[in-house]
Amino acid sequence: MDQTSTTLRGLRLLCQVALGVLLLYAGGQKLFVSGVALFVGDVEKFKILPAALVPIVAYVMPWWEVVTGLCLMLDVMRKGALCSALIMTLSFCWVIGWAWYHGLDISCGCFGKSDATIHYPRKSFELLLQLAAVIFAASGPVLAWRDMAPSSTAAEQKNS
């Protein structure tokens, strides 16, 4: 293994752990600091979900963030955790974009209780950075799967 691949592997792991810390913190704030009841109100303010789904999403999301964050930090079920982080991040991007499009003047509830309203350009930039970090952290397994595929020359040599 050369120096470049070792450095890239280390950077991917750093991104993965940083994402894990971010998700663990976000979920932990909602669960143990501000409380899920407050987050129910934050989810409701987005006016995306039917009223019956709001509490379900508000109670599941923080636990999903905590479990995904722990898996990323501990490098457990890495591919699944990265896939989970990607789905969450894309969902967050869509929800923030939807709220921005509709001109909602609300707090996002991302990190628990906050009276500050969403600053959409900054939040969009933060989410794009998060998305880039997820993609970069996941690029290792994707490249490894590509490298594991037999090349045509290797397959031809086997058949000879």
Residue pairs with C-beta under 8 A, 6 or more apart in sequence:
8 140
9 140
11 136
12 136
12 137
12 139
12 140
13 75
13 137
15 133
15 134
15 136
15 137
16 72
16 73
16 75
16 78
16 82
16 137
17 72
17 73
18 133
19 69
19 72
19 85
19 130
19 133
19 134
19 137
20 68
20 69
20 70
20 71
20 72
20 73
20 74
20 81
21 69
21 73
22 69
22 130
23 65
23 66
23 68
23 69
23 72
23 85
23 88
24 65
24 66
24 69
24 70
24 73
25 69
25 111
26 62
26 65
26 69
26 110
26 111
26 112
27 61
27 62
27 63
27 64
27 65
27 66
27 69
28 62
28 66
29 111
29 112
29 113
30 36
30 38
30 39
30 61
30 62
30 65
30 109
30 111
30 112
31 62
31 63
31 66
33 112
33 113
34 112
34 113
36 58
36 59
36 62
38 109
38 112
38 113
39 58
39 61
39 62
39 109
39 112
40 54
40 55
40 58
40 59
42 58
42 106
42 107
42 108
42 109
43 49
43 54
43 57
43 58
43 61
43 109
44 51
44 54
45 104
45 106
45 107
46 95
46 98
46 99
46 104
46 106
47 102
47 104
48 95
48 98
49 57
64 84
64 88
65 88
68 81
68 84
68 85
68 88
70 76
71 77
71 78
71 80
71 81
71 84
72 78
72 81
72 82
72 85
72 137
78 141
79 138
79 141
82 134
82 137
82 138
82 141
83 138
85 134
85 137
86 131
86 134
86 135
86 138
89 127
89 130
89 131
89 134
90 131
92 110
92 127
92 130
93 124
93 127
93 128
93 131
96 108
96 118
96 120
96 123
96 124
96 127
97 124
99 106
99 108
99 118
99 120
100 118
100 120
100 124
104 118
105 117
106 117
106 118
107 114
107 115
107 116
107 117
107 118
108 114
108 118
108 123
110 123
